[in-house]
Amino acid sequence: MTRASAPPRPVYLWSVADVQKWFRRHLSEYHTSYSEHFVQHDITGVALVRLTRPQLQNMGIGDPRHREDIYREIAKLRLKSDLLEIRNVYTNVKGDAVLV
């Protein structure tokens, strides 16, 4: 399997550096202002998808609009991650349907 066709790495395996890459790619307008907050709080993939609006505020993201934009992107990531996990439950490694 080539790297281009490899399945995406599960969010729950992301390191702080992986979260930074995601943040830069999906929230580039906020990356400069807030990326260090995520590093200081050691936000890995597991922590990222569990963040709440109040937690974002406690991390120092004071602007409500910025907080909402960041939370929305996290929610989209959480949904995408959940959908991939559900799909993997119903398929095996070879991509064949699993009979339930």
N, C-alpha and C positions, 0 to 999 in steps of 0.2 A: 504494500500500500504506500503510495507516495504521500509526501507531506501535504500536497494540495488536496488530496482526497481523504486525508485523515479526519476523523470526526473531531469536532471541537473539544478541547480539554474541559472537563466538568468544572463549573464554577467553584464547587466545594474543594477543589485541589489548587485553586489559585493562591499564589503568594502575594505579599504586599506589592512586589514589582509588577505582577500580572494585573492587579487592581489598578495600579498607576497607568499601565498601558491602556486598559479599558477606559479609565477616566479621561485620559488625553484624547482618545479616539472618539468618545461619545459625548464628552462635556468639555470640549476644547476651550470654550469661552470662559470656563470656570477653573480650568486646570491650574493656571498660574496662581490664582487667588486661594484655592482650597486644597490642592493636592498634598501640601505639607501636613494639613490637618489629618488626612487619612493615614499618612506615614506615621505621624506622632501617636496616633491611636492604634497603630498596628492592624489596620483593616485588611484582612485577607478576604478571599472569596466567600468563605463561610460567614464571616462577620458582615460583609457587604450586603448580602441578600437578606440579612436579618435587621438591618438598620431601620429605625423608625424616624419620623419627622422630629420628635423631641430629642432623639439621640443626635441627629444632625445638628440641631440647635446647640446641644450641650458640647458638641465638638467644635463650636465656634462659627458655624455658618449662620450668621445673624440675619441676613436679608431673607425675608419670607419668600420672595419670588425665586431667589437662587436656591433656597432650600427645597421649594416645591419642584423646580426643574430637575434638581439632582435626585430627589426622591422618585420622580416620574421615570427617570432613566433606570434607576435601581429596580423599580417595579417591573419595567419592561424586561430587564435582565432576569429577574426572578421568574417571571412568566415563561420566558424562553427556556430557561434552565429546567423548570418543572416540565414543560412540554417535551423536551429532549429526554428527560428521565422517564416519563410515561411511555414515550415511544420505545425506549430501550427495554422497558419491562415486557413489552409485547413483541419484541424481536430478539433473536439471539445474535451472537457475534457475527455470524455469516449473513445476517440480514433476512433469514427465513422467518416466516411467521411462526410464533409459538402457539401451539394448540392449547387452549385453556379448557 
